[in-house]
Amino acid sequence: MGGINGLQVYDDGVGWVGVQPVEGALVVNVGDFMHIVSNGRFKSVLHRVVVNNTRHRISTAFFYLPPWDAKVSPLKKLVEFDHLPMYRQVTWKEYVETKSKDLSKALDSIRI
């Protein structure tokens, strides 16, 4: 069932851009949690999936989230490598509450 379009990513200044499927590939969209702990190395990407009116496709969503009281910050090894942390430590609950108020500015709100 390869070669079926549907995944789109948002590119600032351009808008929604279709992602060309790669036969046999597994696409993993990392979210804000991985963005923060990787100190920005693995980017969280605004994305969506649109319906293909002529062919079926399979998409599966899986979410891994830390407990609400978990303290989230860049991993120390990555900060040592990158020299400076990009984000301050927050609890996951604090971050999600911030994101619920303004989806597009949540990462910026914890940037150092």
N, C-alpha and C positions, 0 to 999 in steps of 0.2 A: 504494500500500500504506500510505497514511497512516492516522492515527487508531488505530493499534494500540498498546495500552498494554504496558508491560513495564519501563520504566526507573523505578527508585526511588532516592531519596536519603535519607540518614539525617539526621533532625532531632533534636538533643538534646532530651530531655524528652518527645518525641512518639514517636520510633521511625521505622520505614520509612514513607515517604510516596511515593505514586505521582505521577509527573510526567505531566501531561496532554500528549499529543502535539500539535504544531502542524503543520498541513498545510504541506508544502514546506520545513520547517525542517531545518537541520543542527545537531545537538547536538554540542558539543565540550566534553568534560570535561577541564579543565586539571588537571594533577597537582601534586605538591609542588614540582617544579622551577620551574614558572611561578609558584607561590605564593611561593617564596623570592625569585626574581629580580625579581618585581613588588612586593616589599616588602609582601606581603599584600593587594595591590590585587585580584588575581585569585585567588580562593579555591579551594583544593583541596577537593573534596567527596567524602565517602564515598558510593559509589553501587554499585548492583547492577542486573542485568537478570534478570527472572523470565520464565519461559516462559508464553506465551499458549496455552492448550489448544485454542482454536477457530480462531485465525488465525495465519498465518506472518508473521514480520517479519524484517527484515535488520538486522544489527548488524555493524560492522566495527571491530576494535580496531587502533590504530596507536600505537606507542610511540616517542617520541623521547627518548633519554637521552644526556647528555654522557659523555665518556670518564671512566673511574674516577678519573683523577688531576686532573680539571678542578676548579678552585676555584669554588665556587658561593656567591654572596652577592647581596643586593639591588643592582640597577643603580644606579650613582652618580647618574644624572639623577633617578631616583625618590626616592633618599634626600635629595637636595638639595631636591626638591619637598616631600617629607613631613617633612623636617628631621632625622629620626632613623632609622637602620636598625633593623628589627625583629629581624633574624637575623644571627648571626655567620657569618663565612666558614668553610666546611667543604669538604673534597673530596667529590665525589659518592660515592666508595666509603665514606667515613666515615658519610655520611648514610644510605646504603642499609643498612649494617651496623647502625646505630642503629635504623632502622625495622624491620629483621628481628627485633630483640629485643622491640620494643614498638610495634606498628603505630600505636596511638592517641596516643603521646606523642613521636613523632619530631620534629615541628615545634616542640613546646614545649622539647625538649632543646637546640635551637640558638637559641632566643629570647634576645635580649639583655635 
